[in-house]
Amino acid sequence: MLDVFTSEALRALWRGAQLTLSLTLLASVFGLVLGLIAGLGRRSRLAPVRLLAGTYIEIFRGTPLLVQLFFLFFALPQLTHVSLPAFNTAVLGLSLFAGAYAAEIIRGSLNAVDRGQVDAARALGLGPLQTLRLVLIPQAARTAVPALGNQFIGLLKDSSLASVITVSELLLTTRGLVSITYQPVPLYLAVALIYFLLSNVAARLFRLLERRLNRPYRTSAV
């Protein structure tokens, strides 16, 4: 059964894993940017901005990722006459999906910062952007990182849905190998192991980041 893992099959799995990781990293970065914008939009004093941000969040949190990918890949080109490559479509769909969840994580983390911190920043003469950059975001990050880490790991596994729009990530690559070798058990076990290793490494990295962000609290407590 192990003879299925030829050098060619291992190279194919490696390419699939690289593509999966690329999808996840790109979608996480773009999703974090979208989440920050939408999260701040939900806190805006302007009702239209709050409405726009809330509509985006509810749409992409309230519909399945699979449906979103199908819509972007099949329906959007018919409506806009703009067709994107499958990989770009997958990045766009995963980013929009991740951004909606990141927005609520960021909004909740910003709301968790004590109001007195904002009042103190204003008393020191800091403007709104300076208060956000120097006071709110550094403190909110301590609260947001664990949840964002969980979201990253979930997105890593959700990236397998990109296979339905012909992106040759890890799962679709494995399906191709199965169709050639007729050995689904060892190949899918290998895929599960790869996903487990990637998720475990990501979890460890986020724990290190969390400990680093919390270091001032531990020092002051001593």
FIPA-215234 format. One record per residue (C-alpha): residue number from 1; x, y, z. Coordinates in steps of 0.1 Angstrom, whole numbers, plus 2048, in hexadecimal, padded with zeros to 3 digits. Example, Ala and Ser with C-alpha at 12.3 -4.5 7.8 and 13.67 -1.06 7.14 Angstrom:
REM residues 2
1, 87B, 7D3, 84E
2, 889, 7F5, 847
This chain:
REM residues 222
1, 800, 800, 800
2, 81E, 817, 806
3, 829, 813, 7E2
4, 80F, 82D, 7D9
5, 826, 848, 7E7
6, 83D, 84B, 7CA
7, 853, 869, 7C5
8, 83A, 877, 7AC
9, 81D, 873, 7C4
10, 831, 883, 7E0
11, 839, 8A1, 7CA
12, 815, 8A4, 7C1
13, 80B, 8A4, 7E6
14, 825, 8BE, 7ED
15, 819, 8D5, 7D2
16, 7F5, 8D1, 7DF
17, 800, 8D8, 802
18, 812, 8F8, 7F6
19, 7F4, 904, 7E4
20, 7DE, 8FD, 802
21, 7F5, 911, 818
22, 7F7, 92D, 7FF
23, 7D1, 92F, 7FD
24, 7CF, 930, 823
25, 7EA, 94A, 828
26, 7DD, 962, 80D
27, 7B9, 95E, 819
28, 7C3, 964, 83D
29, 7D6, 984, 835
30, 7BB, 992, 81F
31, 7A0, 986, 836
32, 7B1, 997, 854
33, 7B2, 9B8, 840
34, 78E, 9B5, 837
35, 785, 9AB, 85A
36, 797, 9C9, 869
37, 784, 9E0, 851
38, 763, 9D0, 857
39, 768, 9CE, 87C
40, 770, 9F3, 87E
41, 752, 9F9, 868
42, 73C, 9E8, 881
43, 749, A00, 89B
44, 744, A1F, 885
45, 72D, A3B, 890
46, 720, A3E, 86C
47, 701, A28, 867
48, 707, A21, 842
49, 72A, A14, 84A
50, 71D, 9FE, 866
51, 702, 9F1, 84E
52, 71A, 9EA, 832
53, 733, 9D8, 84A
54, 717, 9C4, 85B
55, 708, 9BA, 839
56, 729, 9AC, 82D
57, 72F, 999, 84E
58, 70C, 98A, 84F
59, 70C, 97F, 82B
60, 72E, 96D, 82C
61, 728, 95F, 84F
62, 705, 954, 847
63, 70C, 941, 826
64, 721, 922, 821
65, 744, 927, 813
66, 73D, 90D, 7F8
67, 720, 921, 7EB
68, 736, 941, 7EC
69, 751, 930, 7D7
70, 738, 923, 7BE
71, 728, 945, 7BB
72, 74A, 957, 7B6
73, 756, 93D, 79D
74, 737, 936, 788
75, 71E, 953, 78E
76, 734, 971, 792
77, 743, 96F, 76F
78, 720, 96D, 760
79, 715, 98C, 773
80, 734, 9A1, 76F
81, 745, 992, 750
82, 765, 990, 764
83, 774, 96E, 768
84, 790, 967, 781
85, 7A7, 949, 782
86, 79C, 92D, 799
87, 7B8, 934, 7B2
88, 7B0, 959, 7B4
89, 78B, 951, 7B8
90, 793, 93A, 7D4
91, 7A9, 954, 7E5
92, 78D, 96E, 7E1
93, 772, 957, 7EF
94, 787, 94B, 80D
95, 791, 96F, 814
96, 76E, 97C, 814
97, 763, 95E, 82A
98, 780, 962, 842
99, 77C, 988, 844
100, 758, 985, 850
101, 762, 970, 86E
102, 781, 984, 874
103, 76C, 9A4, 876
104, 758, 997, 893
105, 778, 98B, 8A5
106, 788, 9AD, 8A0
107, 769, 9C0, 8AA
108, 765, 9AC, 8CA
109, 78A, 9AF, 8D3
110, 789, 9D5, 8CE
111, 76A, 9D7, 8E3
112, 77C, 9C3, 8FF
113, 796, 9DF, 903
114, 78C, 9F4, 921
115, 77C, A15, 918
116, 794, A27, 92F
117, 7B0, A1F, 918
118, 7A0, A34, 8FC
119, 798, A50, 914
120, 7BD, A50, 920
121, 7C9, A51, 8FC
122, 7B3, A6F, 8F4
123, 7BF, A80, 914
124, 7E3, A7C, 907
125, 7D9, A8D, 8E7
126, 7D8, A6E, 8D0
127, 7C2, A6F, 8B2
128, 7A9, A54, 8A8
129, 7C2, A42, 891
130, 7DE, A44, 8AA
131, 7C7, A37, 8C5
132, 7BD, A1A, 8AF
133, 7E1, A12, 8A4
134, 7F3, A18, 8C5
135, 7D9, A0F, 8DF
136, 7BC, 9FA, 8D3
137, 7CC, 9E2, 8BA
138, 7EA, 9D8, 8D0
139, 7D3, 9CF, 8ED
140, 7B7, 9C0, 8D7
141, 7D1, 9AA, 8C6
142, 7D6, 996, 8E7
143, 7B1, 98D, 8E7
144, 7AE, 987, 8C1
145, 7CC, 971, 8BB
146, 7BF, 950, 8C9
147, 79E, 954, 8B6
148, 7B0, 95E, 896
149, 7C7, 940, 89A
150, 7A9, 929, 89C
151, 79B, 93A, 87D
152, 7BC, 934, 86A
153, 7BB, 90F, 872
154, 797, 90D, 867
155, 79F, 920, 847
156, 7BB, 907, 840
157, 7A2, 8EB, 840
158, 787, 8FF, 82E
159, 7A0, 906, 812
160, 798, 8E2, 806
161, 777, 8EF, 7F9
162, 78B, 902, 7DE
163, 78D, 8E0, 7CD
164, 769, 8E4, 7C1
165, 774, 901, 7AB
166, 791, 8ED, 79C
167, 7AD, 8FB, 7B2
168, 7C7, 8DF, 7B5
169, 7CC, 8E2, 7DA
170, 7D4, 8C4, 7F0
171, 7B3, 8B3, 7EF
172, 7AD, 8B5, 7C9
173, 7D1, 8AA, 7C4
174, 7CA, 88C, 7DA
175, 7AA, 884, 7C7
176, 7BF, 883, 7A7
177, 7D8, 86C, 7B6
178, 7BC, 855, 7C2
179, 7AD, 853, 79F
180, 7CF, 847, 792
181, 7DA, 830, 7AE
182, 7B8, 823, 7BB
183, 7C7, 826, 7DE
184, 7B0, 83E, 7F1
185, 7B9, 832, 815
186, 7DE, 83A, 816
187, 7DA, 85A, 802
188, 7BE, 868, 817
189, 7D0, 85E, 837
190, 7EF, 871, 82A
191, 7D9, 890, 822
192, 7CA, 88E, 845
193, 7EE, 88D, 854
194, 7F8, 8AB, 83F
195, 7DB, 8BF, 84A
196, 7E1, 8B5, 86E
197, 806, 8BF, 86C
198, 7FE, 8E1, 85C
199, 7E3, 8E8, 876
200, 7FA, 8DD, 893
201, 816, 8F4, 887
202, 7FE, 911, 883
203, 7F0, 90B, 8A6
204, 813, 90B, 8B5
205, 81C, 92B, 8A3
206, 7FD, 93D, 8AE
207, 804, 932, 8D2
208, 827, 940, 8D0
209, 818, 961, 8C3
210, 7FE, 961, 8DF
211, 819, 95C, 8F9
212, 82E, 978, 8EA
213, 811, 990, 8EA
214, 808, 987, 90E
215, 82C, 98B, 91A
216, 828, 9AF, 928
217, 80A, 9A3, 93D
218, 81F, 986, 94C
219, 83C, 99D, 953
220, 826, 9B7, 964
221, 816, 99D, 979
222, 837, 992, 987
